Amino acid sequence: MNLYITGLNQITDVEIDKINKPYLPIATGDLSIKQATWVVLIALMLSLGMGAFHPQLASPGLNLALWGSGILGTFYSLPPFRLKRFPLLATLCIVAVRGTIINAGFFAHAKYAVFGKPIRSVIYYLLNDNACKLSSFFFGIFGIVIALMKDVPDVIGDKKAKIRTMSVRMGQKRVFSMMKSLLTVLFVVFGVGFIREGFTTPVRKTAFLRVTVGIFGLIAGTSVEKKASQVNPEDDKDVYQYYMHLWKLFYLS
């Protein structure tokens, strides 16, 4: 599904990518629009098909994650919706997918995989399970950072395409600084929280794991600040490398 979403975005952004990301396969001409369209359609059908018919993947939680992310990804890129033109709606799309839909859907799917049948609905877990709520909140905030940071190096192309991102409206330096600070605070708060919980947990193994996660959070927060100090927010290459560093932290989290 991620291949479908990112591929569709590249298909609809060819002219912008020729300015902002000229190395992408469609922008360079290595992949034609027709070929790319077939790739994303096959990826979409395979992901939805596996969610519907695969005996171990056909859970309500996973299907919610697949359909929800697919629909919002389509609305984000494809005319006439093309929600990426509107900073707030674009951010909400990314936050909803990365923060809520995927986390709550995968959490419910994990429960299904363990117990063999849906125990509770996805909404129930999202509203009542602390682990699900906290992970959704964490990745929701992280999603905001990813959504706004990704536009920092794309100002020139976005201006020409009349896409009024936050970086276009507020300036690259300001958005970069705000998102860097937000992510640092997020890691530190969760890091301290996990360490505190670890010291009050009676089960040694659980306590060790929580303290370890907390220490990782503090290290990650430090790396966000340290890497940012070496970045010129108006240098596209600098920001792109920093942006990819954030993705590494995202998947490690």
N, C-alpha and C positions, 0 to 999 in steps of 0.2 A: 504493500500500500504506500509506503514511503517513496518507492520508485515512481509510482503513479503521480503522487502529489508534487514531488520535486520536478519530475519530467514535464508535467502539464504546465508548471510555472515557467519552465524554460521555453516551452513551445509558444506560450503567449507573450514572452518577454524578449523575443529575439533581437529586436531593434535596440532595446535598452541594454541587453547583455553585450551587444557589439561595442558599447561604450564602457559599461561598468565591468563586465566579465568576458572580455574577448577570447579567452582561452576555453570557454565552454564548447562542447562538441557541435551544437547547432550553430552557434555564433561563428565558429571557425569554418563551417561548411563540411566538417567530417561526417556529420549526420544530417540527413535531410529532414524536413518537416514531416514528410510522409512516413519515413522510417521511424522517427521519434513518436509519431502518433500511434503506430502499430505497437511499439514497445510499451507505451503507457497503457494502452487498452488491454494488451495481454496481461500486464502486471495487475491491472484492476480486476480483470476477470479471474485470474488465478487466486488472488488474495480473497476475494469474495467467495469464490468456489470452495476454497479450502476451509473457510469459516463456516460454510453451509453444509459441507458433506464429509469433511475429514472427521473420523470418529473421535479423535482426541482434541480437536480444535473447535468443534461445533458447539461452543458454549455461548450462553446469552452475553456474558461479559466480553468475550473476544469479538463477537459479532457487533456489539455496540461500539467497541473501539474501532473496528474496521469500517463500519458504515458511517459512524460519526466523523471520523477523521477524513474519510473519503468525500463526504458531502461538504464539509467545511473547507477542505482543500480545493474542491471544485469551485465553490463560491468565492474563495480567496483569489483565484487566478482567472477564471473564465468569464468573458463578457456574456450577458450584460451586467452580471453582478460585480465581478472584479473588485472585491472588497479591499484589496491591497491599496486602492486609491485613497482610502480613508484611514488615517493613522489609528484612530480608536478602534474601528471595526477590524482592521488588520491585526492589531495587537490582541483583541479579544479572540479572534480565530485561532491564533497561535497558542494563546494561553489555554483556551478551551481544549484544544487537542493535546498539547504537551502536559498541561496541568491536570485537567479533570478527566477527560474522556479516556485517555490511554491509561492513566494510573488507576482510576476506579474500575475500568473495564478489565485490566490485567489482574487487579486484585481479586475481583469476582471470579475471573477465569482460574486463578490459582486455587481458590477455594473449591471450585468445581473439579479441578484436576485431582485434588486431594480426597474429596468426599464422594466424587462420582456423580453428583447431581447438584443443581443450583440450591444452595441453602438459603440465601437471601438475594434480593434484587440488588443491582448495582447502586441504585439510589439509596437503598438502606445502608450499604457499606459506606457510601460517601457522607451520609448524614450522621451515622451512629458509631462507626468504627474509627477509633483515634488514629490507628496506624494509617488507614486509608485517607483520613482527613489531613493528617500532617504531611504525608507524601504528596498529596494533591496540592496542598498549599505551597510546599517547598518548590515543586516543579512548576507550579503556576507562576510564582514570582520569578523563578529562573527563566520561564518562558517569556515573560515581559522583557527581561534583559536580552535574551536571544533575539526577540522580535525587533527591538529598537536598535540594538547594536549592529544587526545585520545591514541596516540601512545607512550607517555612518559612512562607509566607503563608497556608497552608491549615489552620492548627491548630484553629481554632474548629469548622469543619465536620467535620474528621477526628475530633475528640473526640466530637462528637455522634453520628457514624456508627460510633464505636468502632473506628476504624482507627488502630492504634498506630504511627504513623510515628516516625522518629528525632526529628523536631522535637517531637512530642507527648511522647516519652519523655525527651528530654534538654534540651529548651527551644530556643526559636528563636535566641537569641543565641549559644549554644554551637555549634549546627549551622552557623549562618551563618559564624561565625568560622573553624571548622574547614575548611569547604569553600572559603572564600575563600583561606585559607593554602595549602591543597592545590593549588588551581589556579595560584596565583602561583608556587609551587615548580615545578610541572610546566612552565609556560611558561619560567621562567628556566633550568631544567636543559636543556630541549630547545633553547632559544635559544643558550645557551653552547656546547652540543654541535655545533649546526649551524655556528656561527661558527668553532669550532676545526677542524671538518672542512673548512670552506671554505679556511682558510689552508694546509691540507696537501694540497689537491687540485691536481694539476698542470694540469688542463684549466681554462682561464680562465672559460669560460662556466659550467661546473658550479660552480666556486669562487664566482663572483659570485652565482649563484642560492642557494647554500647560506648564504652570508653574509647575503644579503637576507632569507631565511627566518629566520635566527637573530636578526637585528635586529628583525624583526616579532615574534618570540617575546618578546623583552625588552620591547618596547613594549606588547604585549598583557598581559604580567605586570604592568607598571606600571599599566596602565589598570584591571586587576582590583583592585589595591590602592587606587588613587585613587578609583574609583567607590564602592568599599566604604566608604571613610571618610565618605561623604555619606549613608549609608543607616542608618536605624534598623531593626534586625532585627525589631522588633515592629510596624512600620508596613507593612501589607500592600501599599500602593501603592509605597512605596519599594523593597521587596524584589522586587515584580513587575517594576518597571522595571529593576532590577539583573539579575534573572533573564533578561530579554529581551536585555540587553547581553551576557550570557554566550552566548546563542544566536547572536548576531551573530559573536562571536569563534569559536564552534564552526564555523560555516559558512565563515568566512574562513580557518580553519585547514585 
